């Protein structure tokens, strides 16, 4: 079975919305006396494959999407999308961070 589906996702860095198209091929083998993870009624005229298809689609989706490899993400100070706007405020020194002492740990 060939699947072709679209979904919307946000970039994990800049939060821009992306329309993503995926294709997948699904091979299904169900046998009447074999256990499987789905509740399939073989005595019915129709077999509901929606749980199988839903699982196949979820397996094709990533947890995080990035709009492009050069995505700069959001500014940590003002929250603006750095792909669209260049921030004019001074950059923070890493020593100002409350976690800067962690960089001194020898791991």
Residue pairs with C-beta under 8 A, 6 or more apart in sequence:
1 25
1 26
1 27
1 28
1 53
2 23
2 24
2 25
2 26
3 22
3 23
3 24
3 25
3 26
3 53
3 56
3 57
3 60
4 21
4 22
4 23
5 21
5 22
5 57
5 60
6 19
6 20
6 21
6 22
7 19
7 20
7 22
7 57
7 61
8 17
8 18
8 19
8 20
9 17
9 18
9 20
9 61
9 65
10 16
10 17
10 18
10 65
11 18
11 65
11 66
11 67
11 71
12 64
12 65
12 66
13 66
13 67
13 71
13 72
13 73
13 74
14 67
14 71
14 72
14 73
14 74
14 81
14 82
14 83
15 74
15 81
16 67
16 81
16 83
18 65
18 67
20 65
22 57
22 60
22 61
24 56
24 57
24 60
26 52
26 53
26 56
28 49
28 52
30 36
30 38
30 40
30 42
30 47
32 42
38 51
38 52
39 51
40 47
40 48
41 47
71 83
72 81
72 82
72 83
73 81
73 82
74 80
74 81
74 82
75 82
75 85
75 87
76 92
77 87
77 89
77 92
78 87
78 89
80 87
94 100
94 103
